[in-house]
Amino acid sequence: MTRYLRASLARPAALLVALLMLEASWAAAQERVETSRVRLVNRFRGAIEASTDGGTTWNRIGTVLRPNPGRVQECDDKGFTAADWAPPGAVAATAVNAIHVKVAQGKRHAVLFTLQPRDLMLKTAEEVRSYFSSPTSIFTDVAAGTALFGAELAPRLGDPVWLERAGGTAPISADYVPRSGDVLVFPSFRPALRMRELRIANRAGGLAYVSYSDGSLEAIGWVKKAVGAVGRFGGSQFADVGRVRANHPGVLCVSTSPLGKIGGFQILPVAHAREPNLAYVWGAIPAWLVLAPVSPRAPALEGRSPLFLGQLQPATGRCEVRYGRAPWQPVPERVGLVKDGLADVTELRIVWD
């Protein structure tokens, strides 16, 4: 969103669209209900607690294994550039294997720090296969795909991050750096109008639309590039077949592999997919489905509800596929790089109960 606004300053019509986007996002934010919050003390052996009643009562769910020593990091041009579309002071990615927090927009890209599950404590960036910055991370003993990193307590993309002080909580500031003893709070807000199903015709020009909890339908885009393969997406080993692995302003990642194995595919919005560091998306291996807005005048999909803001938690959903006019069936189990892993899929959908 920040990048979109910057580019809009010289274009009055685009700026009007951007302002309308902000207004719509603000209105949507007012129609959310807090379902849980997690409180974390940033020090060695600091408590990690959860509340489902707005902070009245707390249950301990884990412990900090290694606190953040006072570091944040601005992404580089080859890193997690999609975080530029995330709001500052909020969750920029929610996944079974990480929660990235955007503190502010830097000179070029987002400034971040991260919460990590115990599974990644001794890993390197090469092993993780997704954005990973050990120096700017808080490592916990919470298992990947559970609690804070799962359907039970995970925040949604765009949910705020608070700093607890005597007398209450306040949003983290644009110059925030984690300090020893800081108490961070991660609320999770459920939108009143919830996405129930995403359905995509898997062909160039195919329609993508969602259905909501009130029975309404919304066309959200069309397919610029169809998916036909399965790739090695890090973190998919912590999400079961058909579940959401990760969600950030430029990705919805779905696992096709059982727990303990790597494999999946991704849905990307077209502006993010065209960034220089993502040239491989357009290559010979079609493990990425690329969506374009419904019309040239429609706002960009990046950082917008329903797919890329405010709706999804990791380890949720049920992905199904269809071949021709055959009945729906669970997405096939595929592990590793399978170049024809989703070949001949004519339609796919993800359902949330």
C-alpha positions, 0 to 999 in steps of 0.5 A: 500500500505504501508503495502504491501511495508513493507512486500515486502522488503524481497521478490524481486519479490513482491517488483518489483510488488509493484514498478510497482503498484506505477508507475501505480498509479502515471501514473493514477494520471496524467490523472485526472481532477479537478472537484471541491475543498472545502476550510475549515477554522478550527475554530469555525464558520469557512467558508466552501466554494466550487469552481468549477473553480480551486479556482478562485471563491468560494461559501459558502456551510457551517460552522464549528460547532466545529474545530479540537482542534489539534489532530490526532489518530493512528488506533488500531488493531480493528479499521479502519485498511484498512487505512493502504493501503491509501496514506499518505496526502490524503483522506482515506475514502469518505462517506455520513457520513464522510471523513477520512484523512490519515496524515501518516503511524504510527508505526502500523496503519494509523494516521487520522483525520476526517470531519463530517456532522452535523448529527453526532455532538451528536453521540457516536461511538456505535451509528455511527456503523463505524469508529468514533473519536470525538476528532480528528474530524472537525464537520460541519453544512453540511448535510450528503449525500450532498455537501462535503459528496455527489455526488456534491463535495466529494473528491475521495479516494486517492485525496490529502489534501492541506494546504493553505498558503499565496501564494498558497497551499501545501500537508499536511506533515507527522507530520501535526496536525490541528491547529486553523485557518488552511485552509484545501483544499479538491480537487476532481479529476475525472479520465480520464478513468472512471468506468461506470459499475461493474458487479459481478457473485454472486457465489463462483468463479464468475468473477468480471469485470468493463467497462470504459468510453472508452468502454474497459473491465477489469477483476478485480477479482473473488468471494471468498464469495458471498453475500446473506444478508443485514446488519446494516451498519452505514451511510446507512441511509444517502444514498438512495437505490442502492447508494454508501454509502462509499468507502475506501481501503478495502470497497465499501458499498452500501445502500439497505435502503431508506433515514432515514433507515439503511441497506446495503451490502459491497464488500471487497477485500480478504486480508483486509477481512482476517484481525483478526478484520474482522473474522465476515465477514466469519460468518453465515450472508453473508452481505459481498461479498469478492473479490480475485485478478484475479490470484495468481500473480496479485497485491492485490486489497486493495488500488487500482483502480478501486474499492478501489482508485480514482474512486468513490464518495458517493451517486452515482451509481445505484445498480441492481440485477438479478435472474437467467436469469430474466431481471435486476431490482433495488436492493430490498429495505431491512432495518436492518438485513435481513439474506436472503435479497439478497438470490438467486441473481445470478448477481449484477451490479453497474452502474454510468451514 
